[in-house]
Amino acid sequence: MQPLGHLECFVKSAESGSFSAAARRLALTPAAVSKNVARLEASLGVRLFQRSTRKLTLTEGGERFLQQISAALTTLSDAVNDVSEQDKQPAGTLRVSMGQAFGRAYMVPLLDTFLRRYPAIVPDWRFENRQVDLIGEGFDAGIGGGLDLKPGVVARELGRIHIVAVASAAYMDDKPKPCSPSDLAAFDGIVRRASHTGRLNQYSLRNAAGDTAIADLQPRIIFDDPDAICQAALMGLGVALLPMPFAVPWLQTGALLRVLPGWSADVGPVSLYYPAKKLLPAKTRVFVDYVIEQFRERDFARLVQSEG
């Protein structure tokens, strides 16, 4: 029977592609991880990795061994952690990735109650507009939209996001009110460039009757950040197509107005995603439950959908 520590070092090294990354996840030194893997190889009589100065690559035998033990090792580790945490308060560093503006507006305000409820948990949150590799990068959870879920990851939908046309009252004061998305061509457009493709985003808006039309905004300002687009709209610089999570606070105060009430684009859900384990670490389990609870209480799903 191989020591559990040797098996963990092998699996974490295979997942992350280096001894150094595995060492960070296991709170060991790279030398200790490398030595444990070498002992495992010697015991098995099989070379598990092809080593180079740049990265580790699994051998054919290593790939086969990883497939055979990975799920079983995860189940065993989870069971050990679950038993050890049964009578303990959830604790540890909680690594979560989330969008920059979304995280500031909707997640940071939840921290006060969460920390008072779970004082032994230390949030380590990364504000970045991308989907992270939870296992490979060592995250406990992530929040985002447009997810490409990999095997071993599940998602809980927080709400479906609608895009709406908005502008400041001052900007619209002396202008004719548009009746359809095509009418937006007469206004200064504050448009978004997709950071992953470099193209300008274009949206097809839909109304309650089922009619659809392209929002024909003419670019006057181009940004790749929705928070900056929102700020430009608040300054009265033009009409913007904003996701409801960014627009809602300003629509509620009247700082922004709906330019085309009744028209919107559904761009899919924003979700909380995390490893698909039967036995989640207590810190992750209580975080998932807390976020779902708080977003439900705040009626987030209704808030971020266009109602007219």
N, C-alpha and C positions, 0 to 999 in steps of 0.2 A: 504494500500500500504506500503510495507516494505521499509525502508530507503536504498538507493543505497549502502551506506557504509557498512551496515550490510550484504547485499547480496554479496558484493565483498569480505568481510572478510571470509564468508562461502566458496565461490567458490575457493579462493586462498588457503585456509586451506585444502580443499578437494584435490586440485591438488598437493599440496606440501607435504601433510601428517603431517604437524605440524603447530602450531600457530607461532612458531619462524620464520620458513621459509616464511610463509605468511606475517609476519610483515616486513621482509626485503624487500619483493617485493612491499609492500604497503607504506613503509616508516613510519610505526607505531611501537609501542611497542608491544611485545607479549601479555602483559596484556590487552591492548586496543583491540587487535584482539579477544582474548578470551572473553572479556566482550561483544563485539558486537555480537559474535556468540551466547552467552548465551541469550542476549536480543532477538535475532531472534528466538531461540528455544522457549523462553517463549511466544513470540507473536504468534507463530504458534501452540504452544501446542504440539510440537513434538521434541523428542530428535534426533538430526541430527548426532551426533558423539558418538562412544564409546571411552572414554578417558582412556589412560594409561600413565605411566611415560615414555614409549618408543615412542609411536606414536598415531596418531588419526586414527580411523577406522570408515567409514561411516556406519550408521545403514541402515536397509532396507528403512526406510522413507527418510533418508539422500540421499541415492543413487537415489531414485525416484525424489526427489526434485532437485538434481543436474542435472539430465538429462532434467528436465523440464525448468530450468532457465539458464543453462550455456550458450547456444548459444544466447539466447535473451539478456542476460547481456553483453556478448561480443559485440554484435551488437550495443547495446545502448552505452556502454563505448567508442567504436570506433567512433561512430557518434559524441559524445560529444567532444572527443579529436580532431576529424577532423575539427569540426567547430571552436574550440578554436585555432587551428593551421593554419587556412586558411590564415590569414594575418601576420603570424609570420614566422620568419626564423626557419628551422628545428633545434631542440635543444634537449639536454639531453644526458645521458650516453648510449652509443651504445655497448651492450654486444654481442660479436661474438666469436665463437669457431672455431679453424682451426688447421690443422696439423702443427707441429713445423717447419720442414724444408720448407714445402710449404708456410707457412705464412711468414717466414723470406724472402724467395726468391721472392715471387710473390705478397704478400699483403702489407707488410711494405713499399715497394717502391711506392705504390699508395697513401700513407698517405699525403704527402706534398700538392698535388693538392686538395685532398679531404678536408683537414683542411682549406685551403685557401678559398675553395668554401663554406664550411659550418663551420664557426668558432665557432658556438655555440654547436656543437656536440663534446662530449668527448668519444673517442674510449676506451673501456675497453675490450681488446682482450685476450682470453685465448688460449695459444699454447699447444694443447694436441691432441694426435692421437686417437681420439675416436669420435663417433657420440653422441651428447648430446641430452637430452630431453629438447627441447626448452621451452615448457610450464612449466614442472615440475621444471626445473633448472633456469628459468627466463632469458633465452637468447633471443636476438632479431633475430639472424641468426647464421648459421654455414656453414662451407665449408669443404667438404670431399668426399670420394669415398666409394663404397660399401654400400650405404645407404639403410636402412630399413625404408621406410617412414611410419609414423604413421598417423592415421586420423587427419586432421587439419593441415597438413604440406605439402608444395609444394616444388619442386626443379626445378632450372634452370640449365641446363647442360652448363658447361664452356668448356669442351673438353673431348674427349675420350683418355684415357691414354694407351700408348703402352710401353711394356717392351722390351729392346734391350740388346744385349751382347756387353760389352765395356771393354777396357783395355787401359793402357798407351802405347804410342809408344815404350818406353824403354822396357817394358815387352815383347812386341811382336817382338822386333827387330830381335832376332836370332831364332824365332820359325816358324814352318810351318803354313801357313794360313789355318784355318779350312774351310771346304766346306759345312758342314751340322751340325745341333745341336748335333748329336752324336759325332762329332769330338772334342767337348769341353771337353770330358773326359780326354784328354791328357794334360789339363792345370790345374793350381792351381785355384780352385774355391773360390770366396768370396761370400758366400751364406747367405740368410736371413732366420732367424727363426721367424715364425709368433708369435707375442706376445700373441695373444688370444687363440692359440691352442698348442703352443710349438713345432709344427712340422716345418721341413725345407720346405720352399716354393719350389714347382716344377712347371715349366712352359712348356706348349706345344707351340712351336714356329710355325709360319706359313709363307709361302712365297707367292709371287704374283700368282704363278701357282696353289695355293691351297693345296700344300703339307704341311703336319704337322709332327712334330717330337718333342720328349721330349728333352729339353736342359739338357744334361747329365753332369752337372758340378760336379766335385769331391770336396767335402768340404776341403779346406785348412784353411779357416777362416770362422767363423760363427758369425754374428751380428744380432741383431733384429731391427736395425735402418738403413734406406736407406742412410741417410746422412753420417754415419760412413762407410758404404760399399763404397760409392762414394769416400770418402777420402782415403780408403785403395787402391782402384783401381788407383787413382791419384799417389799414392806412388809406384806403380809398383809391387804390391803384388799378382796380379792375374787377372783373368777374372771375371767380375760381371754382373749380370742381373739387370739393373737399369730401373726404370720408367723414361720416357723421361723428365719430369719436372726437375729431378735431373741431368740428363745427358746432356741436351741441352747446358747449358752455357759452359761446358768443351768440348763438341763436336765442338762448334763454334770456340773456341780458338785453338783447336788441342791438348789440354792436354789429351783428351781421344779419342780413335778411335773406330769405329764400327768394331767388330770382325767378325760378320756375316752379312754383308750388305744384305738387302733383306729379312731377317727373323725377326719376332717380334711376340709379344703376346698382344692381345687387352684385357686389364683387366677391361674395363668398364669406365664409366664417372667419372669425378670429378665435383661436383655440388655445387651450392649455395642453401641452403635450409632455409626456413623461414615460419612463420605461414601463413596458407591459410585464410587470412582475406580480405574482400572487401575493408575495410578501414584500411590499415596499418598505424601505426604511421609515421609521416613525416620523422623522423630520419631513420627509417628502409626502407621506400620507396625510399628515395634518395640514401641510401647506395646500395640497390639492383640495382637500375638503373645505378649508377656510376660503380659498379663492372662489370656489363654486358657490359657497354660501353667501359670500359678500356680493358677488355679481348678481346673484338671484335677488337678494334683498334690495339692491339698488335698481332692479329692473333694467339691467344693462341691455338685455336683448331687445326690449322695446325701444329703449332710448336711442339706439344706434340705427334704427330702421326709419325710413322716411314714412310719414303718415299723411303726406299731402303737401 
